Amino acid sequence: MSAPNSRVSDAIRYDDVRAEPIVLTPEQAAEVAKRAEALKKVLSDSKINAKYKIEVVFGKARGAVDVPTPGMVSFWLNGSKFHGGGDEKLYLCPGRTLKKSDCEAIMPAFSNTADGSICPSCGTIWKSENTIGELFFNLPMRKWAEVVHRYFRLFEYHCDIYLKFAPLDIRSISRAQAAKTTWEGSKKLANVREKRAKSIYPLRNIIKDINAGADIEKRFYAFLVA
């Protein structure tokens, strides 16, 4: 089976800020309501164990807070939450990235078949090399905080956040993987994950901070630069 893809990006596209109120379509309103209900459920339990892990890895050359820093973000099903074993790698549907649809749903391991990977949301069968296993960015720390916040929302507000540093050039690996995805490159990325986490921002602490009125994106920023 082909190796899953890794995506490289130097920036994130955001919608322009608008002065006038934004009118949501019924579908958008339903999605907002769904996410609000998910957040309400998470916030109601201060002892909750996170369903997912978001891992952020910076290389040995993390810059000053206002200088772009290359790094990698990946997503995991928390093994201790379910069966007590190892964490399970998760992938994202590439529909939105490839401009085939608006889908970027979570794709668990059971999505893999002999014919490819089936997105449980849009039902598309993708070649395994097209599914998104890692995302690479080169951003200042405040933009990195936005990245973490974005995927914290995508993963249902149910994540521990892990921060790691790896003694290798994240940028060179990401460029090589972008040019040609290989198992060797994927193995190097897997080795990165074996590094002990420098810091962990557990979901229970995130919940406490939100309930205390903290701006969660600012808290993510403080976590990344600590």
N, C-alpha and C positions, 0 to 999 in steps of 0.2 A: 504493500500500500504506500502511496506517496506521502511525503512528509507534509504536515499542516503548514500553512503559510504564516509568515510574520510580516507585519505591515510597518512601514517606515513613514513618519510624517514629521515635518519641521514645524507645523502649526496646526491649530484646530480652527475649523470654520465655525463661527457663531452667527446667529441671526443678528442683524442690525438692531440696535436699541431703538424702540419706537416711542414717541411721545404720546400718541393716541392709544386708547384701549385696544387690546387685541381681542377680536371676536373668534371664539373657538368653534370649530365644527362639532356636530354631535359626537363624532368619533373621538376627537381630541378631548372634548369635555369628559367623555366616558373614561379615557385613559388617565386624565388628571384625577378623577374621582377614585379610580382604581389604585393609583399610586398613593393618594392621600389616605385611603383606607389601609393600605399596606403599612404606611409609616405610622398610623395611629395604633395599629396592632403591635408593631415592634416597640413603640414607646411605652406601651402599657406593661411591659415586662422587663424590669431592670436586671433580672437574673438570666436573661435569655442567652443561649449559646448561638453564635453566628452560624448561619447555613453555608456561607461562602467566605472565601478569603480573596482579597485583592493584594497582589504583591507588586511592589514598586522596587526596582533594582537600579541603582546608580553605579556607574563605574568608579574607578579610583580618582577620577578628575571632576568631582562635583564642584561647580563654580559658585561664585557669590550669588546671593539671592536674586539679583537683577541681571545675571548673566545666564544665557541659555545653557542648560545642562542636559546632555544626552542620557537617556534611560529607557527602561523597558517596563511595561505593565502586563501582568498575566492574571488569570482568574482560575480559582480552584474551588472544588466542593470540599467542605471541611470534613475530613475523615472522622475526627473525634465527635462530630455532631451526630453521625449516623451509626457507623459500625466499628469505630475505634481503631480502624486501620489507617493506611496512608491516604493522603489527600488525592482527589481525582481531578485531573486536568479538564478544564472546560474550554469550549470554543464558542465563537460568535458566528452567526449566520453572515455571510459576506454580501447578502443581497443589496444592502445600502451602499457598501463600499464599492461594489461593482456596478452600481446604478441600475440594478435589475429590479429592485423593489425598495421599499422603505424598511425592510426587515433587518434587524441585527439581534435576533433572539439568541438566548443561551442555548448551546447545543451540548448536551451531556454525552458521555461515552457511549451510551446505548443507542445514540443516533447513528453510529457507524454500522454500515452493512458492506457486503461484498461489492456492491455497486457504487458505493460512495457514502456520503454523510447526509442524512435526512434531517432537515430543519423541522422541529416539532411544531413550529408556529406557522410558517408559510407553506410547508410541505415540499419544498424544493429539494431535489437530490443534487448535492454538490460534489464535485471532485474533492477528495480529502485535502489536496494541496491548496484549494481555494478557501477552506475554512480558516478563520482567524484565531491563531493560538496565542500570539503575542502582538503587542502594539509598541512601536518605538516612536519616541518624540525627542525633540531637542528644544527645550523650553525653559524660561526662567521659572523660579519656584512658585510664583503666584499662578502661572498658567498650569503648572503641575498640580497645584491644589484644585484647579478647575477640572482637570482630567480625573483626579480621584473622585471628586464630587459627582461628576457625570456618571461614572461607572458604579459608584455607590448607589445612585438612583436606579440605574439599569438593573442592578442586582438586588432590587427590592428592599433597599435600605437594611440589608441583612448580612453585613460583612464585617469581619475583622480586617484591619489594614496593616500590612507588613511592609517594613522598610529594610532593604538589604543593600550592602555594598559588595561589589565583586572586583577582584584584582585583575580585571581585563578590560579591554577596550570595547565597550558596549556598541559604540558607533561602528567600528569596523565589522563586527559580527552582524549587526543589523543591515549594513550595506551589502555584505556578502549574501545574506539571506534574501534580501530584496532582489538582488541580481539573479540568484538561483537558489531556491530552497533545497537544502540537502539534509540528510540525516546527521552528517557530521556537525553542521551548524546547529541543528536541533539538539544534538548531544551536548554541545558547548553551553547552550542555553539551559539545558537540564542541570548541568554542573553548577551553573550559577545558583540554582535553587537550593543546592545543598549547603550553601553558605548560611551560617546562623543569622537570624534576623537581628539587626541592630536595635530596632525599635518595633513595638507592636502597639497599635491603638485598637484595643478590643471593643467590640460592639457595646458591651455593657457600659464602658466609659463614654462612648459616643452618645449613648442614650442619656446618661447623667448630664453631659454637657448640653445636649439639646433641651432637656427638661429644665435646665438652669437658665435657659435663654441665650445660649451661645450661638454665634453664627458658625454653622458647621464648616463652611468653606474656609473661614479664617482659622478654625481649629485644625483643619487638614494642613493648612499652610504652616502653622506653628509646629505641627508634628514633623513635617518634612524638613524644616530648617533647624530643628532642635539639635 
